[in-house]
């Protein structure tokens, strides 16, 4: 896959797909929008609910904590009731809890509803790629690139939609997400056929057992540190920028646009030219440098560095996903679940810790800690480089396309 043009019809175009694939991909865009949707309205939520930044940051913590734990359950569920039913269950939960989020009367209620939203999102996004692979034309390479495109588009559009709706009221983005996901539910209900169930049912502890593989454990450990840096940018920077929803949404739209472009178009070309581990290590170090400049620069510099960080995050997302899915001999849904179980704990920790670190020290130090985490991620890759390279090369080429995958990721 590295080096392939996702829009090259000779390589399996992502553009010519059945309606069922487009329906699932469209719902995936909205699901990923939900991650960055609250970014530009975090200060507005804090003001509207009379909450502190550390309290509002729990919107991310509860969401991703539940997402991490749910990764152990999603494979168990989908292998028993099938991909379509799992998608619909996840969508239904998102519709309910997104709508409830908009009715919240306190930050505690909103945090709780976001936790339920996280469960629904975990069920949906952990199954969406497997469904897209099963229904797509052009092979799994085109399907994975379509999924990554949906992720990038969702991450880019989430802050923009949040800003446009949130400028009137912080409640509207939640209602808007519920409405869009309800449309996705209807489309998938009518357009997607049930996917065949796997021959072997997934056990609850299979993802934990998969982490016994040294290569997968190394990728997950490195991604844990990287995700801490990633979600410091996503959850803490809006308070530092302290801008109106429109302006903050524009900043994070630019961030998401770079994330999408570098994830889908740039990463494969860099991997082909320089190699996967070199691209990942360099990108992590550059992200660390960007975070330090963001933390100590003036307001304009902070805006520029926030947008630029999207490029490094896009590169890392693609490379980590490919490593996690290809480095071990575990079934890809199982490997993905174990990998995501580890890394999403960092996504839960960063939004909670960053405001507290600022309170204990200064506004600069949360970014220094995030930069150190990114460097630690690069150190893990460097220390384990021989094993990661060897183990990735030892896998059979057919492993890359042998079964439907689950890789929320990115």
C-alpha positions as CSV (number, residue, x, y, z in Angstrom):
1,X,0.0,0.0,0.0
2,X,2.7,2.5,0.7
3,X,3.3,4.6,-2.4
4,X,0.0,3.8,-4.1
5,X,-2.1,6.6,-5.4
6,X,-5.6,6.2,-3.8
7,X,-7.2,7.8,-6.8
8,X,-5.3,5.7,-9.4
9,X,-8.0,3.5,-11.0
10,X,-5.4,1.0,-12.1
11,X,-4.4,0.4,-8.4
12,X,-8.0,-0.1,-7.3
13,X,-9.8,3.3,-7.2
14,X,-11.5,4.4,-4.1
15,X,-14.0,6.4,-6.2
16,X,-15.9,3.6,-7.8
17,X,-17.7,1.9,-4.9
18,X,-21.1,0.4,-4.2
19,X,-23.7,2.6,-2.5
20,X,-23.4,0.5,0.7
21,X,-19.7,1.5,0.9
22,X,-20.4,5.2,0.4
23,X,-23.2,5.0,3.1
24,X,-20.8,3.4,5.6
25,X,-18.0,5.8,4.7
26,X,-20.3,8.8,5.0
27,X,-21.4,7.7,8.5
28,X,-17.7,7.2,9.3
29,X,-17.1,10.9,8.4
30,X,-19.7,11.9,10.9
31,X,-18.4,9.5,13.5
32,X,-14.9,11.0,13.3
33,X,-16.4,14.5,13.2
34,X,-17.6,13.8,16.7
35,X,-14.0,13.7,18.0
36,X,-13.1,17.3,17.1
37,X,-16.7,18.7,17.1
38,X,-16.3,20.1,20.6
39,X,-12.9,21.7,20.1
40,X,-14.0,25.2,19.0
41,X,-16.9,25.2,21.6
42,X,-14.9,24.1,24.7
43,X,-14.7,27.6,26.1
44,X,-18.4,28.2,25.3
45,X,-19.3,25.0,27.1
46,X,-17.2,26.0,30.1
47,X,-19.0,29.4,30.2
48,X,-22.5,28.0,29.6
49,X,-22.2,25.3,32.3
50,X,-20.1,27.4,34.6
51,X,-17.3,24.8,34.5
52,X,-13.5,25.0,34.7
53,X,-11.2,24.0,31.8
54,X,-10.2,20.8,33.8
55,X,-13.9,19.9,34.2
56,X,-14.7,20.4,30.5
57,X,-11.6,18.4,29.5
58,X,-13.4,15.4,31.0
59,X,-15.6,15.4,27.9
60,X,-12.6,13.9,26.2
61,X,-11.5,11.7,29.1
62,X,-14.8,10.0,29.6
63,X,-15.2,9.6,25.8
64,X,-11.9,7.9,25.3
65,X,-11.7,6.0,28.5
66,X,-14.9,4.2,27.5
67,X,-13.6,3.9,23.9
68,X,-10.5,2.1,25.2
69,X,-12.3,-0.4,27.4
70,X,-14.9,-1.0,24.7
71,X,-12.2,-2.1,22.3
72,X,-12.1,-5.4,24.2
73,X,-15.8,-5.9,23.6
74,X,-16.4,-4.7,20.0
75,X,-14.8,-7.8,18.4
76,X,-16.7,-10.1,20.7
77,X,-19.9,-8.4,19.8
78,X,-19.4,-8.2,16.0
79,X,-18.2,-11.8,15.7
80,X,-21.6,-12.9,17.2
81,X,-24.2,-10.5,15.8
82,X,-22.5,-9.5,12.6
83,X,-21.0,-6.3,11.2
84,X,-24.2,-4.6,10.1
85,X,-26.0,-5.1,13.4
86,X,-22.9,-3.9,15.3
87,X,-22.7,-0.7,13.1
88,X,-26.4,0.0,13.7
89,X,-26.1,-0.6,17.4
90,X,-23.2,1.9,17.6
91,X,-25.0,4.4,15.5
92,X,-28.1,4.2,17.7
93,X,-26.1,4.8,20.8
94,X,-24.4,7.8,19.2
95,X,-27.8,9.3,18.2
96,X,-29.2,8.9,21.7
97,X,-26.2,10.1,23.6
98,X,-25.3,13.0,21.2
99,X,-28.9,14.3,21.5
100,X,-28.8,13.9,25.3
101,X,-25.5,15.8,25.4
102,X,-27.3,18.8,23.9
103,X,-29.8,18.7,26.7
104,X,-27.2,18.7,29.5
105,X,-27.8,20.9,32.5
106,X,-24.4,20.4,34.1
107,X,-20.9,19.4,33.1
108,X,-21.4,16.2,35.1
109,X,-24.3,15.2,32.9
110,X,-22.5,16.1,29.7
111,X,-19.4,14.1,30.7
112,X,-21.7,11.1,31.4
113,X,-23.5,11.4,28.1
114,X,-20.1,11.7,26.3
115,X,-19.1,8.4,27.9
116,X,-22.2,6.7,26.3
117,X,-21.4,8.4,23.0
118,X,-17.9,6.9,23.3
119,X,-19.3,3.4,23.6
120,X,-21.4,3.9,20.5
121,X,-18.6,5.3,18.6
122,X,-16.3,2.4,19.5
123,X,-18.8,-0.1,18.3
124,X,-19.2,1.8,15.0
125,X,-15.7,2.8,14.1
126,X,-14.1,-0.5,15.2
127,X,-16.4,-2.3,12.7
128,X,-16.7,0.2,9.9
129,X,-13.4,-0.7,8.2
130,X,-14.2,-4.4,8.3
131,X,-17.5,-3.7,6.6
132,X,-16.0,-1.3,4.0
133,X,-13.4,-3.9,3.2
134,X,-16.0,-6.6,2.8
135,X,-18.3,-4.5,0.6
136,X,-15.7,-2.5,-1.4
137,X,-14.7,-2.9,-5.0
138,X,-11.0,-2.8,-5.9
139,X,-9.6,-4.8,-3.0
140,X,-8.7,-4.0,0.6
141,X,-6.0,-1.4,-0.3
142,X,-8.7,0.9,-1.9
143,X,-11.0,0.2,1.0
144,X,-8.5,1.2,3.7
145,X,-7.6,4.4,1.8
146,X,-11.3,5.2,1.6
147,X,-11.6,4.7,5.3
148,X,-8.5,6.9,6.0
149,X,-10.0,9.5,3.7
150,X,-13.3,9.4,5.7
151,X,-11.3,9.8,8.9
152,X,-9.3,12.7,7.6
153,X,-12.4,14.5,6.3
154,X,-14.3,13.9,9.5
155,X,-11.4,15.3,11.6
156,X,-11.2,18.3,9.3
157,X,-15.0,19.0,9.2
158,X,-15.7,18.4,12.9
159,X,-14.2,21.6,14.2
160,X,-15.8,23.6,11.3
161,X,-19.3,22.2,11.9
162,X,-18.8,22.7,15.7
163,X,-17.9,26.3,15.1
164,X,-20.8,27.0,12.7
165,X,-23.4,25.5,14.9
166,X,-21.8,26.4,18.2
167,X,-21.6,30.1,17.4
168,X,-25.3,30.3,18.1
169,X,-25.3,27.8,21.0
170,X,-22.9,25.2,22.3
171,X,-25.8,22.7,22.3
172,X,-26.5,22.8,18.6
173,X,-23.4,20.8,17.5
174,X,-24.6,17.9,19.6
175,X,-28.1,18.0,18.1
176,X,-26.6,18.3,14.6
177,X,-24.4,15.2,15.1
178,X,-27.4,13.2,16.3
179,X,-29.4,14.2,13.2
180,X,-26.5,13.3,10.8
181,X,-25.9,9.9,12.5
182,X,-29.7,9.2,12.3
183,X,-29.4,9.7,8.6
184,X,-26.4,7.4,8.5
185,X,-28.5,4.8,10.5
186,X,-31.3,4.9,7.9
187,X,-28.9,4.7,4.9
188,X,-26.9,1.7,6.3
189,X,-30.2,0.0,7.2
190,X,-31.4,0.0,3.6
191,X,-28.2,0.0,1.6
192,X,-25.8,-2.4,3.4
193,X,-26.3,-6.2,3.3
194,X,-25.3,-8.2,6.3
195,X,-21.6,-9.2,6.2
196,X,-20.6,-12.9,6.7
197,X,-19.7,-13.7,10.3
198,X,-16.1,-14.9,11.0
199,X,-15.6,-18.6,11.2
200,X,-14.2,-18.2,14.7
201,X,-15.8,-16.1,17.4
202,X,-13.6,-13.6,19.2
203,X,-13.0,-14.1,22.9
204,X,-13.0,-11.1,25.2
205,X,-9.4,-11.6,26.2
206,X,-8.1,-12.2,22.7
207,X,-6.9,-8.6,22.2
208,X,-5.0,-8.8,25.5
209,X,-3.4,-12.1,24.5
210,X,-2.4,-10.5,21.1
211,X,-0.3,-7.9,23.0
212,X,1.9,-10.7,24.1
213,X,3.5,-10.4,20.7
214,X,6.6,-8.1,21.1
215,X,6.1,-6.2,17.9
216,X,2.5,-5.4,18.5
217,X,3.2,-4.4,22.1
218,X,6.0,-2.1,20.9
219,X,3.7,-0.4,18.4
220,X,1.0,0.0,21.0
221,X,3.5,1.4,23.6
222,X,4.9,3.9,21.2
223,X,1.4,4.9,20.1
224,X,0.4,5.4,23.7
225,X,3.0,8.2,24.1
226,X,2.2,9.6,20.7
227,X,-1.5,9.8,21.5
228,X,-0.8,11.8,24.7
229,X,0.9,14.4,22.5
230,X,-1.9,14.2,19.9
231,X,-4.7,14.8,22.4
232,X,-2.9,17.6,24.2
233,X,-3.1,19.5,21.0
234,X,-6.8,18.5,20.4
235,X,-8.2,19.1,23.9
236,X,-5.9,21.7,25.6
237,X,-4.9,24.0,22.8
238,X,-8.5,25.6,22.4
239,X,-8.2,27.0,25.9
240,X,-4.7,28.4,25.1
241,X,-5.8,30.0,21.9
242,X,-9.0,31.4,23.6
243,X,-10.7,32.4,20.4
244,X,-14.3,32.7,19.2
245,X,-15.9,29.5,17.9
246,X,-15.6,30.7,14.3
247,X,-11.9,31.5,14.6
248,X,-11.1,28.4,16.6
249,X,-13.0,26.3,14.1
250,X,-11.0,27.8,11.3
251,X,-7.8,26.9,13.0
252,X,-8.8,23.3,13.6
253,X,-10.2,23.0,10.1
254,X,-6.8,23.9,8.8
255,X,-5.3,21.4,11.2
256,X,-7.7,18.7,10.1
257,X,-7.1,19.5,6.4
258,X,-3.4,18.9,6.8
259,X,-4.1,15.8,8.8
260,X,-6.2,14.4,5.9
261,X,-3.8,15.3,3.2
262,X,-0.7,14.0,4.9
263,X,-2.5,10.8,6.1
264,X,-3.9,9.8,2.7
265,X,-1.6,11.3,0.1
266,X,1.8,12.2,1.6
267,X,2.4,9.3,4.1
268,X,2.4,6.5,1.4
269,X,4.9,8.4,-0.7
270,X,7.3,9.2,2.2
271,X,7.1,5.5,3.3
272,X,8.0,4.3,-0.2
273,X,11.0,6.6,-0.4
274,X,12.4,6.6,3.2
275,X,10.9,3.5,4.9
276,X,8.1,3.2,7.5
277,X,10.2,3.4,10.7
278,X,12.3,6.4,9.5
279,X,9.2,8.3,8.6
280,X,7.5,7.6,11.9
281,X,10.6,8.4,14.0
282,X,11.2,11.7,12.2
283,X,7.6,12.7,12.3
284,X,7.4,12.1,16.1
285,X,10.6,14.2,16.7
286,X,9.3,17.0,14.4
287,X,5.9,16.9,16.3
288,X,7.8,17.3,19.6
289,X,9.7,20.3,18.3
290,X,6.4,21.9,17.0
291,X,4.8,21.4,20.4
292,X,7.7,23.2,22.2
293,X,7.4,26.1,19.9
294,X,3.6,26.1,20.3
295,X,4.0,26.2,24.1
296,X,6.5,29.1,24.2
297,X,5.5,31.1,21.1
298,X,3.2,34.1,20.9
299,X,-0.5,33.8,19.9
300,X,0.2,33.9,16.2
301,X,2.9,31.3,16.5
302,X,0.6,29.1,18.6
303,X,-2.0,29.2,15.8
304,X,0.5,28.3,13.1
305,X,2.0,25.5,15.1
306,X,-1.4,24.1,15.9
307,X,-2.2,23.9,12.2
308,X,1.2,22.5,11.3
309,X,0.9,19.8,13.9
310,X,-1.9,18.3,11.8
311,X,0.7,17.3,9.1
312,X,2.8,15.3,11.6
313,X,-0.3,13.8,13.2
314,X,-1.6,12.7,9.8
315,X,1.7,11.0,9.0
316,X,1.8,9.2,12.3
317,X,-1.8,8.0,12.1
318,X,-1.3,6.2,8.8
319,X,2.0,4.7,9.8
320,X,0.9,3.5,13.2
321,X,-2.2,1.9,11.7
322,X,-0.3,0.0,9.1
323,X,2.3,-1.2,11.7
324,X,-0.4,-2.3,14.1
325,X,-2.3,-4.3,11.5
326,X,0.8,-5.9,9.9
327,X,3.4,-6.5,12.6
328,X,1.9,-9.6,14.3
329,X,0.3,-12.8,13.1
330,X,-2.9,-12.2,15.1
331,X,-6.1,-11.7,13.2
332,X,-6.3,-8.1,12.2
333,X,-9.5,-7.2,14.2
334,X,-7.9,-8.7,17.3
335,X,-4.5,-7.0,16.8
336,X,-6.3,-3.7,16.2
337,X,-8.4,-4.0,19.3
338,X,-5.4,-4.7,21.5
339,X,-3.5,-1.8,20.0
340,X,-6.3,0.6,20.4
341,X,-7.0,-0.6,23.9
342,X,-3.6,0.6,24.9
343,X,-3.3,3.8,23.0
344,X,-6.7,5.2,23.8
345,X,-5.9,5.3,27.5
346,X,-3.4,8.1,26.6
347,X,-6.2,9.9,24.7
348,X,-8.2,9.8,28.0
349,X,-5.3,10.9,30.1
350,X,-4.0,13.9,28.2
351,X,-7.1,16.1,28.3
352,X,-7.4,15.4,32.1
353,X,-3.7,16.0,32.9
354,X,-2.9,19.0,30.7
355,X,-5.0,21.6,32.6
356,X,-3.8,20.2,36.0
357,X,-0.2,20.4,34.8
358,X,-0.8,24.0,33.9
359,X,-2.3,24.7,37.3
360,X,0.7,23.2,39.0
361,X,3.3,24.9,36.8
362,X,2.7,27.2,33.9
363,X,0.8,27.3,30.6
364,X,4.0,26.2,28.8
365,X,4.7,23.0,30.6
366,X,1.8,20.9,29.3
367,X,3.3,21.3,25.8
368,X,6.7,20.4,27.1
369,X,5.3,17.2,28.6
370,X,3.5,16.4,25.4
371,X,6.7,16.9,23.4
372,X,8.5,14.6,25.8
373,X,5.8,12.0,25.2
374,X,6.3,12.3,21.5
375,X,10.0,11.8,21.9
376,X,9.4,8.8,24.1
377,X,7.3,7.3,21.3
378,X,10.2,7.8,18.9
379,X,12.6,6.2,21.4
380,X,10.4,3.1,21.6
381,X,10.4,2.8,17.8
382,X,14.2,3.3,17.7
383,X,14.9,0.8,20.4
384,X,12.6,-1.8,18.9
385,X,13.5,-1.0,15.2
386,X,15.2,-4.3,14.4
387,X,12.4,-6.4,15.8
388,X,9.7,-4.3,14.2
389,X,11.4,-4.4,10.8
390,X,12.1,-8.1,11.0
391,X,8.7,-9.0,12.2
392,X,6.9,-6.9,9.6
393,X,9.0,-8.5,6.8
394,X,8.4,-12.0,8.1
395,X,4.6,-11.8,7.6
396,X,3.1,-13.4,4.5
397,X,2.1,-10.8,1.9
398,X,-1.4,-12.3,1.9
399,X,-1.8,-11.3,5.5
400,X,-2.4,-7.7,4.4
401,X,-5.7,-8.6,2.7
402,X,-6.8,-11.8,4.3
403,X,-9.7,-10.6,6.3
404,X,-11.8,-7.6,7.3
405,X,-10.2,-5.3,9.7
406,X,-11.0,-3.0,12.5
407,X,-8.6,-0.1,12.9
408,X,-9.8,3.0,14.6
409,X,-7.1,4.5,14.6
410,X,-6.0,7.1,13.6
